Structures are given as C-alpha cells and as structure tokens.
C-alpha cells in the first residue's frame, strides 16, 4: 500500500485561473510600461493631450517634434491596440465564444491572432489615410493631421483601461463595459473627424467629399475588421492547434 502513495499533489486549478493569471500579468506589464513611459516622457504626454484639443498649423522652433516624442506616441498607439485586443478576447470568453481548452499556449495564440487582426485593421486605415492625403492635400497638412491622430489614439488608449479592467476582473453588469468601449470609440472617431475637417476643410468642399471620407476611412475598415474577426473565430473552431 505504501507504494501507491504519490505524495501531495496540491489543489486543482479552477477553470479560468490560468486565463486570469495571464490577463492580470499582461495588464500589470502594460501598466508598468505606461508608467515608465509617462515618467520618462512627461512633457511629451502633456503635448499629446494638448494636441487632442488644439490645432496649430505653425509651431515654433521650440515645439517641433523630436525623436523621443515620436517614439512615445508610437508606444501609446501600441498600448491602445493591445488594450483593444485584451477587451475583444475578454468579450469572446464571457460570451462563451471560446470553446477550446484554456491553456497558456492557446491563450497566447488567440491573443496574438486578435492583436494581428487589430494591427492589420490599423495599418489598412493608415494606408487609406495616406492615399487620400496624397491625392487631396499636401504633405505638411498630412503631418499636422498625423500628429493629432496619434494624440487622439493615445488618449483613447488611456480611457480603455476602464472597460478592460471592468470586463476582465469585475464581471458585474457585463453590458456596461461594452457600452463604455463603444462610447469611447465613438468619441475617438468624432474627435478624429473634427480634427480632419479643421485641417483639410475648404470652402468648396461639398457633402459628397465628406460622405466619401466617412465611407472610405470609417465605415469600410470596420467591415474588414468584422470579416477578419469572423474568419479568426471560424479558424479557431476548426483548427486542431487550439484543442
């Protein structure tokens, strides 16, 4: 009988504990990187927030962008995309759309796939923006618009902590974080549209050009994002990598 004793095997992990530990680690790591970037680039952070509300076509020599300011805004953009991916993953899990076994390997693969789709969505929009700007405007105005765009996206990423933390760790009133996420996204898009009209608007611009912008830059990319999410979900259900 003594040979049958296997020792203390511990307490079995409850379903979802691996997921919670990984998501908690991701959020803590992201918060640490954001705090470090804020500490090292405090002036760039203030300038980013200022660029959300103000548009200056002519800046002084002391306000010209430097490399550190550029890298800070790129990090804030990456920060926003990661939070979007975490929120999308949490909603898929809460709505029981994730049917594979929750191991660290499968969770990381799924998060990577969602982040890849979100990143492709962003780069597709940037290509559309660049093509439109090269056709209808000059390079200086496009650079001014780009700075405002990155400032709005970076500020939007900070607001995303509210629905992401709520959705992942609290769980009460599950509809409210979705409403907050959609509300913040709509406010972000309206801010970008407002800055676009402020920078590129001309008196002879008609309603046709505004509708063209909204369809090509705001509506069409969302259609591609939806199709990409559907494809990823179908791939997860049929692929053996997740089981």
C-alpha positions as a Markdown table, in Angstrom:
| # | Residue | x | y | z |
|---|---|---|---|---|
| 1 | Unk | 0.0 | 0.0 | 0.0 |
| 2 | Unk | 2.9 | 2.3 | 0.7 |
| 3 | Unk | 4.0 | 2.2 | -2.9 |
| 4 | Unk | 0.6 | 3.6 | -4.0 |
| 5 | Unk | 1.2 | 6.9 | -2.2 |
| 6 | Unk | 2.0 | 9.6 | -4.7 |
| 7 | Unk | 2.6 | 12.5 | -2.3 |
| 8 | Unk | 0.7 | 15.7 | -2.1 |
| 9 | Unk | -0.5 | 16.8 | -5.5 |
| 10 | Unk | -1.9 | 20.1 | -4.3 |
| 11 | Unk | -5.2 | 21.8 | -5.1 |
| 12 | Unk | -6.5 | 21.5 | -8.7 |
| 13 | Unk | -6.6 | 24.8 | -10.6 |
| 14 | Unk | -10.2 | 26.0 | -11.1 |
| 15 | Unk | -11.3 | 26.7 | -14.6 |
| 16 | Unk | -10.2 | 30.1 | -15.8 |
| 17 | Unk | -7.4 | 30.6 | -13.3 |
| 18 | Unk | -4.7 | 30.3 | -16.0 |
| 19 | Unk | -6.6 | 32.9 | -18.1 |
| 20 | Unk | -7.0 | 35.3 | -15.2 |
| 21 | Unk | -3.3 | 35.0 | -14.2 |
| 22 | Unk | -2.2 | 35.6 | -17.8 |
| 23 | Unk | -4.5 | 38.6 | -18.3 |
| 24 | Unk | -3.5 | 40.0 | -15.0 |
| 25 | Unk | 0.1 | 39.7 | -15.9 |
| 26 | Unk | -0.5 | 41.4 | -19.3 |
| 27 | Unk | -2.3 | 44.3 | -17.6 |
| 28 | Unk | 0.3 | 44.7 | -14.9 |
| 29 | Unk | 3.1 | 44.7 | -17.5 |
| 30 | Unk | 1.3 | 47.2 | -19.7 |
| 31 | Unk | 0.6 | 49.5 | -16.7 |
| 32 | Unk | 4.3 | 49.3 | -15.8 |
| 33 | Unk | 5.4 | 50.2 | -19.3 |
| 34 | Unk | 2.9 | 53.1 | -19.4 |
| 35 | Unk | 4.0 | 54.4 | -16.0 |
| 36 | Unk | 7.7 | 54.2 | -17.2 |
| 37 | Unk | 6.9 | 56.0 | -20.5 |
| 38 | Unk | 4.9 | 58.7 | -18.6 |
| 39 | Unk | 7.8 | 59.2 | -16.2 |
| 40 | Unk | 10.4 | 59.5 | -18.9 |
| 41 | Unk | 8.3 | 61.5 | -21.4 |
| 42 | Unk | 6.2 | 63.7 | -19.1 |
| 43 | Unk | 6.4 | 66.7 | -21.4 |
| 44 | Unk | 5.5 | 64.5 | -24.5 |
| 45 | Unk | 2.5 | 63.3 | -22.6 |
| 46 | Unk | 1.3 | 66.9 | -21.9 |
| 47 | Unk | 1.9 | 67.8 | -25.5 |
| 48 | Unk | -0.1 | 64.8 | -26.7 |
| 49 | Unk | -3.1 | 65.7 | -24.5 |
| 50 | Unk | -2.8 | 69.3 | -25.8 |
| 51 | Unk | -2.8 | 68.2 | -29.4 |
| 52 | Unk | -6.2 | 66.4 | -28.8 |
| 53 | Unk | -7.9 | 69.8 | -28.3 |
| 54 | Unk | -5.8 | 72.3 | -30.3 |
| 55 | Unk | -4.7 | 72.5 | -33.9 |
| 56 | Unk | -1.7 | 74.8 | -34.7 |
| 57 | Unk | -0.6 | 74.9 | -38.3 |
| 58 | Unk | 2.6 | 76.8 | -37.5 |
| 59 | Unk | 4.6 | 75.7 | -34.5 |
| 60 | Unk | 7.6 | 77.5 | -33.0 |
| 61 | Unk | 11.1 | 76.0 | -33.2 |
| 62 | Unk | 10.8 | 75.0 | -29.5 |
| 63 | Unk | 7.6 | 73.0 | -30.2 |
| 64 | Unk | 8.9 | 70.9 | -33.1 |
| 65 | Unk | 8.6 | 67.2 | -32.6 |
| 66 | Unk | 11.7 | 65.3 | -31.6 |
| 67 | Unk | 12.5 | 61.6 | -31.8 |
| 68 | Unk | 11.5 | 60.9 | -28.2 |
| 69 | Unk | 8.1 | 62.5 | -28.8 |
| 70 | Unk | 7.6 | 60.3 | -31.9 |
| 71 | Unk | 8.6 | 57.1 | -30.1 |
| 72 | Unk | 6.3 | 58.0 | -27.1 |
| 73 | Unk | 3.3 | 58.4 | -29.4 |
| 74 | Unk | 4.1 | 55.2 | -31.2 |
| 75 | Unk | 4.2 | 53.4 | -27.9 |
| 76 | Unk | 0.8 | 54.9 | -26.8 |
| 77 | Unk | -0.6 | 53.7 | -30.1 |
| 78 | Unk | 0.7 | 50.2 | -29.4 |
| 79 | Unk | -0.6 | 50.5 | -25.9 |
| 80 | Unk | -4.1 | 51.2 | -27.3 |
| 81 | Unk | -4.0 | 48.3 | -29.7 |
| 82 | Unk | -3.0 | 45.9 | -27.0 |
| 83 | Unk | -5.9 | 47.0 | -24.8 |
| 84 | Unk | -8.3 | 46.6 | -27.7 |
| 85 | Unk | -7.1 | 43.0 | -28.1 |
| 86 | Unk | -7.5 | 42.2 | -24.4 |
| 87 | Unk | -11.0 | 43.6 | -24.4 |
| 88 | Unk | -12.0 | 41.7 | -27.5 |
| 89 | Unk | -10.6 | 38.5 | -26.0 |
| 90 | Unk | -12.4 | 39.0 | -22.7 |
| 91 | Unk | -15.7 | 39.5 | -24.5 |
| 92 | Unk | -15.3 | 36.4 | -26.6 |
| 93 | Unk | -14.6 | 34.4 | -23.4 |
| 94 | Unk | -17.5 | 36.0 | -21.4 |
| 95 | Unk | -20.0 | 35.2 | -24.3 |
| 96 | Unk | -18.8 | 31.6 | -24.5 |
| 97 | Unk | -17.4 | 32.0 | -28.0 |
| 98 | Unk | -14.1 | 30.5 | -26.9 |
| 99 | Unk | -14.6 | 26.7 | -26.9 |
| 100 | Unk | -11.0 | 25.5 | -26.8 |
| 101 | Unk | -9.1 | 24.4 | -23.6 |
| 102 | Unk | -7.7 | 27.4 | -21.8 |
| 103 | Unk | -4.0 | 26.6 | -21.6 |
| 104 | Unk | -1.3 | 29.3 | -21.6 |
| 105 | Unk | -0.3 | 28.2 | -25.2 |
| 106 | Unk | -3.8 | 28.5 | -26.6 |
| 107 | Unk | -4.5 | 31.8 | -24.8 |
| 108 | Unk | -1.3 | 33.4 | -26.2 |
| 109 | Unk | -2.1 | 32.2 | -29.7 |
| 110 | Unk | -5.6 | 33.6 | -29.5 |
| 111 | Unk | -4.4 | 36.9 | -28.1 |
| 112 | Unk | -1.8 | 37.1 | -30.8 |
| 113 | Unk | -4.3 | 36.4 | -33.5 |
| 114 | Unk | -6.7 | 39.1 | -32.2 |
| 115 | Unk | -3.8 | 41.6 | -31.9 |
| 116 | Unk | -2.7 | 40.7 | -35.5 |
| 117 | Unk | -6.2 | 41.5 | -36.9 |
| 118 | Unk | -6.4 | 44.7 | -34.9 |
| 119 | Unk | -3.0 | 45.8 | -36.1 |
| 120 | Unk | -3.9 | 44.9 | -39.7 |
| 121 | Unk | -7.1 | 47.0 | -39.3 |
| 122 | Unk | -5.0 | 49.9 | -38.1 |
| 123 | Unk | -2.4 | 49.7 | -40.9 |
| 124 | Unk | -5.1 | 49.3 | -43.5 |
| 125 | Unk | -6.7 | 52.6 | -42.3 |
| 126 | Unk | -3.3 | 54.3 | -42.4 |
| 127 | Unk | -2.8 | 53.3 | -46.0 |
| 128 | Unk | -6.2 | 54.7 | -46.8 |
| 129 | Unk | -5.4 | 57.9 | -45.0 |
| 130 | Unk | -2.0 | 58.3 | -46.7 |
| 131 | Unk | -3.6 | 57.7 | -50.2 |
| 132 | Unk | -6.4 | 60.2 | -49.6 |
| 133 | Unk | -4.0 | 62.8 | -48.2 |
| 134 | Unk | -1.6 | 62.4 | -51.2 |
| 135 | Unk | -4.4 | 62.9 | -53.6 |
| 136 | Unk | -6.4 | 65.7 | -52.0 |
| 137 | Unk | -3.9 | 67.5 | -49.8 |
| 138 | Unk | -0.2 | 68.5 | -49.2 |
| 139 | Unk | 2.4 | 66.8 | -47.0 |
| 140 | Unk | 2.5 | 69.5 | -44.3 |
| 141 | Unk | -1.2 | 69.3 | -43.6 |
| 142 | Unk | -1.0 | 65.5 | -43.5 |
| 143 | Unk | 1.9 | 65.6 | -40.9 |
| 144 | Unk | -0.2 | 68.0 | -38.8 |
| 145 | Unk | -3.2 | 65.7 | -39.0 |
| 146 | Unk | -1.0 | 62.6 | -38.2 |
| 147 | Unk | 0.2 | 64.2 | -35.0 |
| 148 | Unk | -3.4 | 65.0 | -34.0 |
| 149 | Unk | -4.4 | 61.5 | -34.9 |
| 150 | Unk | -1.7 | 59.8 | -32.8 |
| 151 | Unk | -2.6 | 62.2 | -29.9 |
| 152 | Unk | -6.3 | 61.2 | -30.0 |
| 153 | Unk | -5.5 | 57.5 | -30.3 |
| 154 | Unk | -3.0 | 57.6 | -27.4 |
| 155 | Unk | -5.5 | 59.5 | -25.2 |
| 156 | Unk | -8.2 | 57.0 | -26.2 |
| 157 | Unk | -5.9 | 54.1 | -25.1 |
| 158 | Unk | -5.7 | 55.5 | -21.6 |
| 159 | Unk | -9.5 | 55.6 | -21.3 |
| 160 | Unk | -9.7 | 51.9 | -22.4 |
| 161 | Unk | -8.3 | 50.8 | -19.0 |
| 162 | Unk | -11.8 | 51.4 | -17.6 |
| 163 | Unk | -13.8 | 48.9 | -19.8 |
| 164 | Unk | -10.9 | 46.5 | -20.0 |
| 165 | Unk | -10.3 | 46.2 | -16.2 |
| 166 | Unk | -14.1 | 46.1 | -15.6 |
| 167 | Unk | -14.7 | 43.4 | -18.2 |
| 168 | Unk | -11.8 | 41.1 | -17.1 |
| 169 | Unk | -11.8 | 41.4 | -13.3 |
| 170 | Unk | -15.1 | 42.7 | -12.1 |
| 171 | Unk | -17.7 | 40.9 | -14.2 |
| 172 | Unk | -20.8 | 42.7 | -12.7 |
| 173 | Unk | -23.1 | 44.4 | -15.2 |
| 174 | Unk | -21.3 | 42.8 | -18.3 |
| 175 | Unk | -23.1 | 45.1 | -20.7 |
| 176 | Unk | -21.7 | 48.4 | -19.2 |
| 177 | Unk | -18.1 | 47.8 | -20.2 |
| 178 | Unk | -19.2 | 47.2 | -23.8 |
| 179 | Unk | -21.3 | 50.4 | -23.7 |
| 180 | Unk | -18.2 | 52.3 | -22.4 |
| 181 | Unk | -15.9 | 50.8 | -25.0 |
| 182 | Unk | -18.3 | 51.8 | -27.8 |
| 183 | Unk | -18.9 | 55.2 | -26.3 |
| 184 | Unk | -15.1 | 55.9 | -26.1 |
| 185 | Unk | -14.6 | 54.6 | -29.6 |
| 186 | Unk | -17.4 | 56.9 | -31.0 |
| 187 | Unk | -15.9 | 59.9 | -29.2 |
| 188 | Unk | -12.5 | 59.0 | -30.6 |
| 189 | Unk | -13.8 | 58.8 | -34.1 |
| 190 | Unk | -15.7 | 62.1 | -33.8 |
| 191 | Unk | -12.6 | 63.8 | -32.5 |
| 192 | Unk | -10.6 | 62.5 | -35.5 |
| 193 | Unk | -13.4 | 63.6 | -37.9 |
| 194 | Unk | -13.5 | 67.0 | -36.3 |
| 195 | Unk | -9.7 | 67.5 | -36.5 |
| 196 | Unk | -9.8 | 66.2 | -40.1 |
| 197 | Unk | -12.4 | 68.8 | -41.1 |
| 198 | Unk | -10.5 | 71.6 | -39.2 |
| 199 | Unk | -7.2 | 70.8 | -41.0 |
| 200 | Unk | -8.4 | 69.8 | -44.5 |
| 201 | Unk | -11.7 | 71.7 | -44.8 |
| 202 | Unk | -12.0 | 74.1 | -47.7 |
| 203 | Unk | -15.0 | 76.3 | -48.6 |
| 204 | Unk | -15.6 | 74.5 | -51.9 |
| 205 | Unk | -15.7 | 71.1 | -50.1 |
| 206 | Unk | -19.1 | 69.6 | -50.6 |
| 207 | Unk | -21.2 | 67.0 | -48.9 |
| 208 | Unk | -20.0 | 64.4 | -51.4 |
| 209 | Unk | -16.4 | 64.6 | -50.2 |
| 210 | Unk | -17.5 | 64.3 | -46.6 |
| 211 | Unk | -19.5 | 61.2 | -47.4 |
| 212 | Unk | -16.6 | 59.8 | -49.3 |
| 213 | Unk | -14.3 | 60.2 | -46.3 |
| 214 | Unk | -16.7 | 58.6 | -43.9 |
| 215 | Unk | -17.3 | 55.6 | -46.1 |
| 216 | Unk | -13.7 | 55.0 | -47.1 |
| 217 | Unk | -12.0 | 55.8 | -43.8 |
| 218 | Unk | -14.5 | 55.0 | -41.1 |
| 219 | Unk | -17.1 | 52.5 | -42.4 |
| 220 | Unk | -15.2 | 50.3 | -44.8 |
| 221 | Unk | -12.4 | 49.4 | -42.5 |
| 222 | Unk | -14.9 | 48.3 | -39.8 |
| 223 | Unk | -16.4 | 45.9 | -42.4 |
| 224 | Unk | -12.9 | 44.4 | -43.0 |
| 225 | Unk | -12.4 | 44.2 | -39.2 |
| 226 | Unk | -15.7 | 42.3 | -38.7 |
| 227 | Unk | -14.8 | 39.9 | -41.5 |
| 228 | Unk | -11.4 | 39.3 | -40.0 |
| 229 | Unk | -12.9 | 38.5 | -36.6 |
| 230 | Unk | -15.4 | 36.1 | -38.1 |
| 231 | Unk | -12.6 | 34.4 | -40.0 |
| 232 | Unk | -10.4 | 34.1 | -36.8 |
| 233 | Unk | -13.4 | 32.6 | -34.9 |
| 234 | Unk | -14.1 | 30.0 | -37.6 |
| 235 | Unk | -10.4 | 29.2 | -37.8 |
| 236 | Unk | -10.2 | 28.6 | -34.0 |
| 237 | Unk | -13.3 | 26.3 | -34.1 |
| 238 | Unk | -11.9 | 24.1 | -36.9 |
| 239 | Unk | -8.1 | 24.1 | -36.2 |
| 240 | Unk | -6.5 | 21.4 | -34.1 |
| 241 | Unk | -4.0 | 23.8 | -32.7 |
| 242 | Unk | -6.5 | 25.0 | -30.1 |
| 243 | Unk | -7.7 | 21.6 | -28.8 |
